[in-house]
Every structure is written in C-alpha cells, then in structure tokens.
Amino acid sequence: MSRRLPPLNSLRTFESAARHLSFTKASEELFVTQAAVSHQIKHLEEFLGLALFHRKNRKLTLTQEGIEYWPQIRDIFEQLKNATENLQSAGASGSLNVSVIAAFAIEWLIPRLDQFKALYPDIDVRITANNLGGEVDFFGEDIDVAIYFSKGRYRKGIYKQRLLDEYLIPLCSPKLLNRDKPLVEPSDLKHQTLLHQTSTEDWSRWLVKAGVSGINLSRGTVFSHTVMLLQAAIHGQGVAIGYSVLAQQEIDSGRLVRPFDITLPSINSYDFACPEGNQDKPKISAFREWLQKTIDKESADDPFRLAGRYIDNH
C-alpha cells in the first residue's frame, strides 16, 4: 500500500465541500472557481480510488466513505490550526506598553481588556494616556503600540492600521425627552442647554446638517474632556454633542439616548500604530489582531453599534 499522503489542497477542498455539501459554497470560502473545486475533488477521489460524493440532480451528498472520512479530515485541519496558533502565540509574552487617548481607554479599551488577558495571560499590558494631538516617541518613551484619534497622517517609519471610524451625535439623559418642552425634532434644541467639548464648533456643524438655525450656542458648559461631557449629559444637565464610539457603553446601559438620528462623520478615526516592522512581533500582533477581531465581531452583532444606536422614544 502506498504511504504517500493525499494532496493538501485537495483535502482542504474536500473538507470545505463536505461541510457545506456544496461546491459553490466551498469555492466562495476558498476564493477559487467552482471548476477548481470540482477538479480538486476529482483529483482526491482518483488518489484514493473511491468516490467521496454522490452527484444527483444538482444535489450533493457524501458517500459512506465520505461520511467516514470527513470528520477525521476536519479534526486534522483543526489540529493544524491550533498548532499554528499555539506556535505563533508562543512568543506572545512579557510587557506590552500601550499609549492610548484617555477617553478611548476609559470608555472602550478598559471594559474589554479582560477578554484580551484571558486569551494572552502571559502578556502584561501597561496603559498610559497620550496627548490627543501629538505623536508618541516610541523609542524615547519605551512604547510598543499607540492608539491614536487622528486624520491618519504619520511620519515615515510608522505602521498604521485603521480600527474605527467615529461620528458626532446628540446625546442626553432619557429623562430630558419628556419634560415640559420635550425633544421631538432638532428645532426643539432651542429650549435645551447645549453641552460642548472644547468649543461650540461641533454643535455648529451638526445644526447646519440638521437644517436648524437661530439657536444660541453661547449657552451651556464647555468641557475639555469627553468623560466630563458624558457625565454632565448623564446627569441631565443638557444635550451633549459627543462621539458615538466613546458614548456606546452609556447608550447600551440606557444612561444616555440619542434623541435624533442625524450623524456627523468625524474627520478623525481611531488608528493602531507602531514602528514599521514591529507589527508582526508576537505580542504586538496578538494585540493588534485582538483589537480588530473585537471590533469586527461587535459590528457584525450590531450593524448600528459603531454609529451609536438611535433610540426612538417619541
């Protein structure tokens, strides 16, 4: 009996086709043509000297041999995947110094950090706050990675990966919605105190998009930091114009709601950055991939999440 192993590509194609019971779905998953899938299956069947599929009336089913073969091949590929991940994460240990804007750390990163620690218990994450407007000195400050909120233009030698877009949205406590002068449409903001971050510019741009004029922007408190702005809104001190990603935790909890569905895209985004060439180092790669997978999963679970869910309470 031959001791040669079946072709790896044919086995991978068989596993996918058997799992889906479809050559079409296997071709989509493997990014090849349906003809290529058919060819690989035929090649494997010829190698084995037996049929793995019944093909009748456009319906695909496994033969008895295929039924017995598929779970073993599936387990082999799962073992390969696990072995590869274990090897790649073997060097994922030691301290990881992360520089991140304070608001993103408080409202997004820290609430999810235990998920990363569960996956990589040997990586000791150390978080420091960075200046919203300045770039990190990776070498001088002994920083491994940074999460910026910026327009994405960095000096030469910096690897960057966009993580999240951001949007400006009105936010308020639920108890403001139905007071004596309720919030039903944007023009009702003239009866409310408007809360600002840094300046009145964000509210000014949002009101233009909403088609509202004649509102006095000089009233209301101006805050220097997002966390203070959100707290003021939570306590019913007015209607804030804030960032959707940073407010999402408070929206999910019900402490804040969006009175209107008009969003204003920010010119900035959240970016992952590190020195060019370091992005694939085990501990940095582990953190970078965890960030992206977490964002992708939350976005898939709730398509409206990243723009801040609009809650119609009227």
C-alpha positions as CSV (number, residue, x, y, z in Angstrom):
1,M,0.0,0.0,0.0
2,S,1.2,3.5,-0.9
3,R,2.5,5.6,2.0
4,R,2.1,8.8,0.0
5,L,-0.2,11.5,1.6
6,P,-3.1,12.9,-0.3
7,P,-2.5,16.5,-1.8
8,L,-3.1,19.1,1.0
9,N,-5.1,21.4,-1.4
10,S,-7.4,18.5,-2.3
11,L,-8.0,17.7,1.3
12,R,-8.8,21.3,2.2
13,T,-11.2,21.5,-0.7
14,F,-12.9,18.2,0.4
15,E,-13.3,19.4,4.0
16,S,-15.0,22.6,2.9
17,A,-17.2,20.9,0.3
18,A,-18.2,18.2,2.7
19,R,-19.0,20.7,5.4
20,H,-21.2,22.8,3.1
21,L,-22.4,20.0,0.9
22,S,-21.9,22.5,-1.9
23,F,-19.1,23.0,-4.4
24,T,-20.3,26.6,-4.9
25,K,-20.1,27.5,-1.2
26,A,-16.7,25.8,-1.0
27,S,-15.4,27.9,-3.9
28,E,-16.6,31.1,-2.2
29,E,-15.0,30.1,1.1
30,L,-11.7,29.2,-0.6
31,F,-11.7,32.0,-3.1
32,V,-11.3,29.7,-6.1
33,T,-13.6,28.8,-9.0
34,Q,-16.2,26.1,-8.8
35,A,-14.4,24.3,-11.6
36,A,-11.2,24.3,-9.4
37,V,-13.2,22.8,-6.5
38,S,-14.5,20.1,-8.8
39,H,-11.0,19.4,-10.1
40,Q,-9.5,19.1,-6.6
41,I,-12.3,16.7,-5.5
42,K,-11.8,14.5,-8.6
43,H,-8.0,14.5,-8.0
44,L,-8.6,13.3,-4.4
45,E,-11.0,10.6,-5.5
46,E,-8.6,9.3,-8.1
47,F,-5.8,9.3,-5.5
48,L,-8.0,7.3,-3.0
49,G,-9.5,5.1,-5.7
50,L,-13.1,5.7,-4.4
51,A,-15.9,8.2,-4.6
52,L,-16.5,10.7,-1.8
53,F,-19.6,12.4,-3.2
54,H,-22.9,11.4,-4.9
55,R,-23.8,14.0,-7.5
56,K,-27.5,13.7,-8.4
57,N,-29.9,16.3,-9.8
58,R,-27.7,19.2,-8.7
59,K,-27.8,17.8,-5.2
60,L,-24.5,16.9,-3.4
61,T,-24.3,14.2,-0.7
62,L,-21.5,12.2,0.8
63,T,-20.9,8.6,0.1
64,Q,-20.5,6.2,3.0
65,E,-16.7,6.6,2.6
66,G,-17.0,10.3,2.5
67,I,-19.2,10.3,5.7
68,E,-16.4,8.3,7.5
69,Y,-13.5,10.4,6.0
70,W,-14.8,13.9,6.6
71,P,-14.8,14.1,10.4
72,Q,-11.2,12.8,10.5
73,I,-10.0,15.4,7.9
74,R,-11.9,18.1,9.7
75,D,-10.2,17.3,13.0
76,I,-6.8,17.2,11.3
77,F,-7.3,20.7,10.0
78,E,-8.5,21.9,13.4
79,Q,-5.3,20.4,15.0
80,L,-3.2,22.2,12.3
81,K,-4.9,25.5,13.1
82,N,-4.5,25.1,16.8
83,A,-0.8,24.1,16.5
84,T,-0.1,27.1,14.3
85,E,-1.9,29.5,16.7
86,N,0.0,28.0,19.7
87,L,3.3,28.4,17.9
88,Q,2.5,32.0,16.9
89,S,1.5,32.9,20.4
90,A,4.5,31.2,22.0
91,G,6.4,34.4,21.9
92,A,3.4,36.5,23.0
93,S,4.6,37.2,26.5
94,G,6.2,40.0,28.5
95,S,5.1,43.6,28.9
96,L,3.2,45.4,26.2
97,N,3.3,49.2,26.6
98,V,0.2,50.8,25.1
99,S,-0.2,54.5,24.6
100,V,-3.8,55.5,24.1
101,I,-6.0,58.6,24.3
102,A,-7.6,58.6,27.8
103,A,-11.2,58.7,26.7
104,F,-10.8,55.7,24.4
105,A,-9.1,53.8,27.2
106,I,-11.8,54.6,29.7
107,E,-14.9,54.1,27.5
108,W,-13.7,51.3,25.1
109,L,-10.5,49.6,25.8
110,I,-10.5,49.0,29.6
111,P,-14.0,47.5,29.7
112,R,-12.8,44.9,27.1
113,L,-9.3,44.3,28.4
114,D,-10.2,41.3,30.4
115,Q,-11.0,39.5,27.2
116,F,-7.5,40.0,25.9
117,K,-6.0,38.9,29.2
118,A,-8.0,35.7,29.1
119,L,-6.5,34.9,25.7
120,Y,-3.0,36.0,26.5
121,P,-2.4,35.7,30.2
122,D,1.4,36.0,29.7
123,I,1.2,39.5,28.2
124,D,1.3,42.2,30.8
125,V,-0.5,45.2,29.4
126,R,0.6,48.6,30.6
127,I,-1.5,51.6,29.5
128,T,-0.5,55.2,29.5
129,A,-2.5,58.2,28.3
130,N,-1.2,60.1,25.2
131,N,-1.7,63.6,24.0
132,L,-4.7,63.8,21.7
133,G,-2.8,65.9,19.2
134,G,0.7,64.6,19.3
135,E,2.6,61.5,18.1
136,V,4.3,59.1,20.5
137,D,8.0,58.8,20.7
138,F,8.1,55.0,20.6
139,F,11.7,54.7,21.4
140,G,12.2,57.6,23.8
141,E,9.1,56.7,25.8
142,D,9.5,52.9,25.6
143,I,6.1,52.5,23.9
144,D,5.3,49.4,21.9
145,V,2.0,50.5,20.3
146,A,-0.2,53.5,20.2
147,I,-3.9,54.1,19.5
148,Y,-4.4,57.5,18.0
149,F,-7.5,59.5,17.2
150,S,-6.3,61.5,14.2
151,K,-6.5,62.1,10.4
152,G,-4.2,59.2,9.9
153,R,-1.1,61.1,8.7
154,Y,2.0,59.9,10.5
155,R,5.7,60.4,10.0
156,K,7.8,57.9,7.9
157,G,8.6,54.6,9.5
158,I,5.3,54.2,11.3
159,Y,3.0,51.3,10.5
160,K,-0.7,52.2,10.9
161,Q,-4.0,50.3,10.7
162,R,-7.4,52.0,10.8
163,L,-9.5,50.5,13.6
164,L,-12.7,52.6,13.8
165,D,-14.4,55.5,12.2
166,E,-16.1,58.0,14.5
167,Y,-19.3,60.0,14.4
168,L,-20.7,63.0,16.3
169,I,-24.2,62.5,17.7
170,P,-26.5,64.3,20.1
171,L,-26.8,62.6,23.4
172,C,-28.9,63.2,26.5
173,S,-30.4,61.6,29.6
174,P,-33.7,59.7,28.9
175,K,-35.4,62.0,31.5
176,L,-34.9,65.0,29.2
177,L,-37.0,63.5,26.4
178,N,-40.4,64.1,28.0
179,R,-40.0,67.1,30.2
180,D,-42.2,70.2,29.8
181,K,-40.5,71.0,26.5
182,P,-39.8,67.6,25.0
183,L,-37.2,66.8,22.3
184,V,-39.3,65.7,19.3
185,E,-37.4,67.4,16.4
186,P,-34.0,69.1,16.1
187,S,-35.5,72.6,16.4
188,D,-36.6,71.7,19.9
189,L,-33.0,72.1,20.9
190,K,-33.6,75.8,21.3
191,H,-35.4,75.0,24.6
192,Q,-32.4,73.0,25.9
193,T,-29.0,73.7,27.3
194,L,-26.3,72.5,24.9
195,L,-23.2,70.9,26.2
196,H,-19.9,71.3,24.3
197,Q,-16.4,69.7,24.2
198,T,-13.5,72.1,23.8
199,S,-15.6,74.6,21.6
200,T,-19.0,75.2,20.1
201,E,-17.8,74.1,16.7
202,D,-19.2,70.5,16.8
203,W,-22.7,71.7,17.6
204,S,-22.5,74.4,15.0
205,R,-21.6,71.8,12.3
206,W,-24.3,69.4,13.4
207,L,-27.0,72.1,13.4
208,V,-26.1,73.1,9.9
209,K,-26.5,69.4,8.8
210,A,-29.8,69.2,10.6
211,G,-31.1,72.4,8.9
212,V,-31.6,74.2,12.2
213,S,-30.8,77.9,12.8
214,G,-31.4,80.5,15.4
215,I,-30.0,78.6,18.3
216,N,-27.8,80.4,20.8
217,L,-24.6,78.3,21.1
218,S,-23.1,80.5,23.7
219,R,-25.2,79.0,26.4
220,G,-24.1,75.8,28.1
221,T,-20.9,74.4,29.7
222,V,-17.8,73.7,27.7
223,F,-15.7,70.7,28.8
224,S,-12.2,69.8,28.0
225,H,-12.6,66.0,28.1
226,T,-15.2,63.6,26.7
227,V,-15.7,61.8,30.0
228,M,-16.8,65.0,31.7
229,L,-19.1,65.9,28.9
230,L,-20.8,62.5,29.0
231,Q,-21.2,62.7,32.8
232,A,-22.9,66.0,32.5
233,A,-25.3,64.6,29.9
234,I,-26.0,61.6,32.1
235,H,-26.9,63.8,35.0
236,G,-29.4,65.7,32.8
237,Q,-27.5,69.0,32.7
238,G,-28.2,69.4,28.9
239,V,-27.9,67.8,25.5
240,A,-24.3,66.9,24.5
241,I,-22.7,66.5,21.1
242,G,-20.4,63.6,21.6
243,Y,-18.5,60.8,19.8
244,S,-20.6,57.6,19.1
245,V,-17.8,55.1,19.9
246,L,-17.0,56.7,23.2
247,A,-20.7,57.0,24.2
248,Q,-21.6,53.5,23.2
249,Q,-21.2,52.0,26.7
250,E,-23.6,54.6,28.1
251,I,-26.0,54.1,25.3
252,D,-26.0,50.3,25.9
253,S,-26.7,50.9,29.6
254,G,-29.6,53.2,28.9
255,R,-28.0,56.1,30.8
256,L,-27.8,58.0,27.5
257,V,-30.0,58.0,24.5
258,R,-29.9,59.6,21.0
259,P,-32.8,62.0,20.6
260,F,-32.2,62.3,16.8
261,D,-30.8,60.0,14.2
262,I,-28.6,62.6,12.3
263,T,-24.9,61.7,12.5
264,L,-21.9,63.8,11.5
265,P,-18.9,61.8,10.4
266,S,-15.7,62.8,12.2
267,I,-12.7,63.8,10.2
268,N,-10.6,61.7,12.6
269,S,-10.5,57.9,13.1
270,Y,-9.0,55.5,15.7
271,D,-5.8,54.1,14.4
272,F,-3.4,51.4,15.6
273,A,0.2,52.4,15.2
274,C,3.7,51.0,15.9
275,P,7.2,51.3,14.4
276,E,7.3,49.8,10.9
277,G,8.4,46.2,11.0
278,N,7.2,45.6,14.6
279,Q,3.5,44.9,13.7
280,D,4.2,41.2,13.3
281,K,6.1,40.7,16.6
282,P,4.1,38.1,18.6
283,K,2.8,40.3,21.4
284,I,2.1,43.2,19.2
285,S,0.4,41.1,16.5
286,A,-1.7,39.4,19.2
287,F,-2.9,42.8,20.5
288,R,-3.5,44.2,17.0
289,E,-5.5,41.2,15.8
290,W,-7.5,41.1,19.0
291,L,-8.5,44.7,18.6
292,Q,-9.6,44.2,15.0
293,K,-11.5,40.9,15.7
294,T,-13.3,42.5,18.7
295,I,-14.4,45.5,16.6
296,D,-15.4,43.3,13.6
297,K,-17.5,41.0,15.9
298,E,-19.3,43.8,17.6
299,S,-20.0,45.4,14.3
300,A,-21.4,42.1,12.9
301,D,-23.5,41.6,16.0
302,D,-25.0,45.1,15.8
303,P,-24.6,46.9,12.5
304,F,-25.7,50.2,14.1
305,R,-23.3,50.0,17.0
306,L,-20.4,51.9,15.6
307,A,-22.5,54.9,14.7
308,G,-24.3,54.8,18.0
309,R,-27.8,53.3,18.1
310,Y,-30.6,55.8,17.6
311,I,-33.4,55.2,20.1
312,D,-36.8,56.4,19.1
313,N,-38.6,57.2,22.3
314,H,-41.2,59.5,20.9
